[in-house]
Each structure stands twice: as structure tokens, then as C-alpha cells.
């Protein structure tokens, strides 16, 4: 399941750092529409209420059902369409690994075809061998028979330097293939080496990741020795893929890929708009229970939240709140017209609040926080 870090570090429901703990990667599925007021940094109620019409609950139900079927040995007749590309490193150094890689690739291809999915097969080396990436079959031409004959025909050769031309090969493949809308899209890289950065024809990591996102995304899964994981961290993390050790976790690859169900492409990696920021310049608390806060917002606007209650939006840069106790929680969230930044909190506590600052009426897209029983 793919979802970007929507930068909702201090949203209406509080902070969640890190966005997805590493220990839960591959075990927890997350769906978030890109402008959802609660789980992203945008302020859209319509995106928050669109999960039913987008059938994202169906996606979650399919994942849960699939896990239950696997646990109890039940035949799962519900399938998700898969578009899976297998990218095989065929340089000389792969001599000792290529047969085991071919075996695993055949297993993945067979299960993909049986589930109604599609497979494409490429091999790559270095562009200066000279050796352009070779398309052996694509989503339209690959059958299990064609795939097996094609992958058996691949021979190792060339190479000799440290990195290989994966970026160019992956970019070329993603551009040329006809991806199916709504399918779960995967790029499986079988290798024993890092990749050239940038590649020999100038293709960069950012270009590959950007194209992956534009397509749906295409999630990258790299099968390589465990020590090579450090070279692929950014590629797999930014495409929400994984690195599999070809010795310890090799057999988990097919199971992991086939258990995934991706949502329709309503998510994005980041926004072109810069998040607004807010800085507390000075704060004080008097014996009489009066708190004064002076702050600076880059957008000139801030949402005021006191003990989970959204009071409104201010354009002022200083406020005074009276009759509060030290166990109150004041949160200031910088806003633009449709985007919020990370909130900054000041702990005071509240038995009441009063004048000294101006609050504009909160717009309709800012919902009232749930009733917590506190005033």
C-alpha cells in the first residue's frame, strides 16, 4: 500500500513521528487522500469524505481477506491486477547468482499470471559495454511460455566496473510499457551490484523516482546481498518498495509482492507549495494566570488550538490569554489558504481564556475538535 509522508507532523489529530515506524514496514497498510484535512497537510473536507466513492475501504478489505486466507490455508479467489517488471542484471559478476534469480523470477511470474496479472522482462548491464537494456517481452507479449524461454536465453557478459546502468534501464522500461490504470505496479531488480549515479546517459535517481510517481507509482523491490541495501535505500524508500537479501529473505519476495493491493492514484510524493512555518519568539506566564505569547508565522496566519478546542484563526503576532493554569496546552499552526504547516505548542493549561488578542472566525473547512470532556 502506497502513501507518501504527507507532512502532517502536527495535524488536527496530533503528531505521528516517524510517519511509519521501520518495524512496521510491510505489515501496516495506510491509505490517505492527498488533501485530507486529517492525515495530510492540506485542508480539504471533500478528500476526507471521498474514501467510500474511491473504494479505498475495498482495498483494505482485500488485504485483510488475503491475510486471513493465507493464515488458514483458504483458497483466495479475490485477486488484484498486477503489472510486474523483472529487471535482471546480466553482467559477468552475476555468474554464481543468475540461476537462482531465474528460478525465483519464474515463480513470481507464474503466480502473477495465475492471479490475472501481467509480466514484462528486461536485462541490463552497462551502457558502455556497449549494451542497451534488452526488452525480452512486455505486458502485451509475455505469456508464461514466452517468459520462461526468454529468461532461460539470457547469458551473462560485460560489466567489470563498480556500478551498473539500472537507472537508465528502469527509466526506459517505465516509459515504454503500457501500464494498466489501477493495477499494482512493481519493478523487481535482481542484481549483485550498486547502480551508477547518475547513469552513463545522464538519467538521475530523482528522474526515475519522479517517473515512478507519475505512473501510479511503480514500487521498486531490489533483491541483492544484504550489504548492498545501503546503496538502494533511497530508491526503495522513496518508491515505497523494499530490499530483500538474496540469502535470508529471498523466498519472501513473491509472497510479499502478491499480497499487495494498491489504491487508485490519488496520492503524491510532495507538494510544490512550501509549507508555512511558525516560530515562538517569546512567551511568559504571570502569577495571576495570564500567558502572553509572541510569535511569527511565515504566512501571516495561524490557527489557535487550546486544549484540543479550535478557537479560530488569527493574523496577529502576539496574544494574551488570562485565567489559565500551567497544565494547559496551546497549539499554534501556521496556515495558508489551503495548507497547514507543522504546529508549535506552548504548555500552560487552561481553566478559561480571555482577551488580549484578535481571533478571526474559523472558516468552515476547519472542523471542531472532538469533545474530550475538557472545557
N, C-alpha and C positions, 0 to 999 in steps of 0.2 A: 504494500500500500504506500502510495507516494503522497507526501505533503511537505511543503517547504517549511523552513523556520520563518513563520510569519511575523517575527519580531514583537510578539505580544508578551514582552517580558514583564510588564506591569499592567495588565489589562483589567477589564472590569471584574474578572473573576480572580485576580491576583496573579502573582508571578509563577512561572514554571521553568526553573533552570536546573539542569540543561533542558532544552526543549524535548529531547528524547534521550533518556539515560542510555549509555552504551550497553549496559547489561540487558536492556530490553529490546535491543535492535533485532529485528526479525521475529519478535514474539508479540509485539503490540502493533495493531493496525490503527492508523489515525486518518481521519478524513476532515478536511477543513476547507470550505469555500473561501476563495481568496479575499473577499471583502467582509467576511463575517465579523460583526462587531465584538463578538466574544472571544474568538480564537485567532483572529488576525489583528493587524494594526489599523485596519480600515473601520469605517463606521456605518456599515450597511445592514439594515434590518432585513432587507429583501434577500440578501445572500444567506442570512441566518435562517430564514424560513424556507429555503429552497431545497433542503435535503430530500424531502419526500418526492418532489417532482423530478429531481435529478437521480432518484433511485439509489442514493448512496446507502440507505438502510439495507437495500437488497444486496449491495456489495458486502456489507458487514455480515449479513445473514449467510451469504455463500461461504465466506471464510470460516465462520463458526461451524456451519454444517460440514464443511470439508474436514475440519479438525476432528469433529465427532466421528465421522465415517472412518477416518484413519485410525482413531483410538480403538474403535470397536470392530474393525475389520468389515465394515459395511460397504457394499458397492456404491460408489458415488456417481449418480447419473447426471448430476449438475456439473457442467463444465464451463470454463471461462475461455474465450478465444485467446490464443497465444500467438504472437509474432516473435519468433526467436531467431536471432542471427548467431551462428557459430563462427568465430574468428580464430583460426588455427595458425599459430606461429610455426613456420616450416623451415627455419634456419637450421644449420648443421648441428648446433648445440642441443637441439631437441631430439636427437637420435635415440636417447635412452628413455624418453618420456612419450614419444608420439604414439606408440601403440596403445598405451593405457589411456591417453587422451582420446584417441579414436573410439575406443570401447565405450567410454563414458559419454561421448558425443552421440554415439548410436543409441544408447539407452535413453538419453534425453530426447532425441529426435523421435524415437518410437513412441514414447509416452505423449509427446506433443501432438503427433499425428493422430493417435488414438483418442485424444481429447478434442479433436476437431481443429487443432491449431496448425500453424504454418512454420516452415523452417527455411532458412537461407544459409548457404555455406560459402565461406571465403578462406583463403590462406594468404599470409603476408610474410614479408621478410624486410629487407631494406630497399629503399628506392634507388640506391646507388649500386645495387648488385650487377646490372640493373634488373629490378624485379618489381613490377607494379602489382598491387593486390589483385588476386585472381578470384572472379566470381564463378563458382562451380555450379551453383543452382540458386534461384531466387524463390520468393514466395509463390510465384506462379508455376515454376517448373519443377520444384522439388517434390518428389514422392519418396517414400522410404527406400524403394529400389534405386532410384536415381541418386539419392543421398549416399547410400552405402557404397555404391560403385565409385562415386566422386571422391569420398573421403579416403577410400582404400587406395585411390590412384595418387594421392598427394605424397610426394617424396621430399626429404629434407635436402638442403643445399644452401650455399651462400652464407651471408652473415659475417661474423668474425669480429665485429665491434661490440661495444657495451650494450647499446640500446637498439630497439627495432622500430619499424615505421608503423606502429599501431595507430597513432592519431590520424595519419593520412588514410589508412585502410578503413578505419571506423567512420571517418567523415565521408569518404567516398561511398561506402555501403549505405549509410543512413540517407544520403542524398538520392541515391539511385533506386532504392527499394520503394515499393508501393505499399505503405503501411495501412492497416485496416483501422478505421476510426473505432475507438472504444476497446481495442484489444490490449492485452497485457504485453508490453514490449520489452524484450531483453536482448542484450548484447553479451554473449558468452566469450570471454577471451581465454584461450588455452595457451600458456606461454611459460618460458623459463627465464625471462629477462625483463628489465625495465623498458620503457618506451623513450624515444627521442623527444626532447622538449626544447624548442619547437621541432616539428618534424622537418625532414630534408626539403620538402616543398613549401615550408613556411606555416603549415597548419599548427595552431596552438591549442593548448588544453582548453582555454576559455571558448574557443570556436567550437570545439567538439561538444562541450557541455551545453553551450547555448543552442546548438542544433538539436541535441537530445531533448532539451526542454521544449523547443518549438514543436517537436513531433508529438510529444504527449506526457511524459518523457520516455526515452529509451534508457532503462536501468542497466548499468554495467556490472557484470559479475566476472571477476578475474580469478582464474584457477592457476596458482603458482606456488612455489615454495613459500613457507611462512615468512622467511626473512625478506622476501620481495614485497610483502604487504606495505611497507613504508613508502615505496615508490608509487603505489596505486591508491593511497589513502584519499587524496583529494578527488580523484576521478570517481571512485566508488561512492564516497560520501556525498558529493555534490549531485550525483545522479541517483542517489538513494539505492545503491547496489550493495554488494558485499565482496570481500576477498575470501576465497576458500583455499586452504592449504591442500596441495595435491597429495599429501601423505595422510594428514589427520582427518580432514573433513571432505575428502573427495566424493565420497558416496552420498553426502548430504545435498550436493548441488541440485540434482534432479528433483528430489523431494521438495526442496525449498522453492525452486522455480515453479513447479506445477501447482503448488499450494497458494500461489498469489493471484489476487483478483484486483485489477486496477480500476480506478474510477474514471469517468469521462474527464477530459482535460479542462477542469475549471480552476486549476492551481497554477501558480507561477513561482519562480525561484525568488525573485525580489522585485522591488518597485523602482521605477525611475525617479519617483519623488524622494527627496531626502527627509528622513524622519525629523520632526521637530524635537528640540531638546529644551530642558529646563534646568536651571541652576539655583539652588538656595544661596542667597548672598549673606543673609543674616537672620537669626531668629533669637527671640528672647521670651522668657516666661516670668511673670511677676508674682509676688506673694499673694496678690488678690485674685489670682486665677485668670490673668489676662495674657494672651500669647500674641506676639507680633512676629510676622514673617515677611521678609523682603526677598523677592526672587526675580529672576529674569528668564523669560521664555523667548526662544528664537522666533516663534511665530506670533508673539504678542498676545496670545490667548492661552488660558489654562482652565481645565476642568477642576472643580473643587469637590473633593470627596472627604467627608468627615464620618468616621466610624461606619463605613460601608454605605452611607447615605450620600447620593449625588446631589449636591446643593445647587449646582449651576455652573456657568462659565463666566470668568472674569477677564477683563482686559487690563486690570490694574496690575501693578508690580509690587504692591505692599498690602497686607491685610492685618487686621487686629481682631482676634476672637476673644470674647470675655466669658467668664463663668465656666471655665473648663478645668478639669483635673489632669494630673500628669499621666494618666493611663489612657488618654485619648489617642487616636491615630488620624492624622491629617495627611491626605494624599493630594498632590498637585500633578496633573497630567497635561503636558503641552499638546495643543491641538492646531491643526489646520482645518479647512472646511470639511475634509473627508478622511483625515488621517490623524492618528494619535501617536505620540512618542512614548518613551519609557517614563513612567511616573516616578516622582521623588517623594518620599514620605518623611513626615516630621511627627514624632511621637509626643503627644501631650495628654490626650484623654479628654472626655467631654461629659459634662452634666448639662450643658447648654451652650449656646453660642449667640453672639450678638454683633453689633455694628462695627464700623471702622473700615469697612471695605465694600466695594460695589460688586454685586453679582448680577450678570445678565440672565434673563430667563433661559433655562436649558432648552435647546432645540428638541424636536420630537424624536430624533434618532438616538438620543441618549436615554436609555430606559432607567427607571428607578431600580436601585439595587434591591435584591430580595430582602424581605423582612427578617432581620436577625434577632428580633426581640429587644434590641437596644434602641434607646432614643437618640 
